[in-house]
């Protein structure tokens, strides 16, 4: 496997690791409840909590890809996907699959941008 293919896989690996870290230990029960407007605490703080959670994920994407643009796309996508789950339009599994699909998309875009702009 050449350098560029292995670097794509390494980037995708770190995007997935970042997702696991951000969605589980860094989220915790408080943030999971607070980012949902249908919970008692979320009624008051859901916008701030959801955006904060999205920024945590955006930071992981920037660290893995080196792209602020992809980080901002992650912020938007992550908040939208989580809102859809919180409103009952997605199951937990569908939510997770969409998050992983985004990570795959960011890795592909970063990889192609590297070849296009080098």
N, C-alpha and C positions, 0 to 999 in steps of 0.2 A: 504494500500500500504506500502510495507516495505521500509526501508531506501535506499537500493540500487536502487530500481525502482524509487523512488522519486528523488534521486540524479541524475539519468540519465535524468529525465525530467527537473530538474533545470539546468543541464548543457546545454541541448538542448535549453532551454529558453534563457539562457545567450548567447549562440552562435547566436541565431536569433536576439536578442537585439543588440549584437555587430555588426551584419551585417547591421541592419538598421542604426545604428549610423555611421558606417564607410562609408556606401554607400550613405547616404543622407547628414546630416549636416557636417560631416568631409570631404566629397569629394568636395562639392561646384561646381559651374560652371567652375571656372578656371581649377581645376584638371580634371573634366569631359572632358573638351576640350583638355587640355594639354596631357592627356594620349592616345589620339587618333591621330595616325600618319597622318590621312587624314584631319585634321583641320589645319588652318593657324598657330596657335601657336604650335600644336602638331608636325608639320614638323620638328621643331627644338629641342623639349624637350620630345618627347613622351616616349622614353625608361626610362628616369629618373622619369617622372611623373607616368608611369604605374607601375614601380617597387616600387616607393614610396607609391602608392595607395595599392599595394599588401602587402607591409610591414605593413601598418596601419591595414589591415584585419588580417594579421598574428599575430600581437600583440593582437588583440581581441581574437583570437583563443587560444593563449598561456594563456591569462588571464582566459578564461573560462574553459580550460582543464588542465592547468598546464603542457602542453607538448610542448617543443620546436620543437620536431619532427613534430607534427601535425601542428604547426604554419608554419613550412617550407613547408609542403605539401600544406597548404592554400595559401602561397605566390605563389607557382608554379601554382596551379590550378586557383587561382583568376586571375593572369596575363594572363594565357592561355585563359580562358573563356572570359575575357574582350577584348583580342585581336581578338578573333573570332567574337565577337559582333561588334567591331570597323571595322572589315573588311567586315561586311555584311553577315557573315555566320550564325548568330544567331539573332533572334529578341530580343527585350528588355525582353519580358516574358520568352523566353527560357533561356536567360542569368540569370535571377533571379532564375528560377527553378533549374538550374545547381548549382548556389551558395548555395541554400538551401539544395540541395542533398548532396553537400560537407559537409555542417554543420552537417547534419544527419550522414553522414559517419564518421566524426571526433568523434561525440558523441558515436557512436557504437564502434569504435576502442578503444576510451578511456575507455569506460565501460567494454568491454571485456578484455582489458589489465589489468584493475584493478583486475578482478577475476582471470585471468591467473597468474599474478605475485604476488598475495598476499599470 
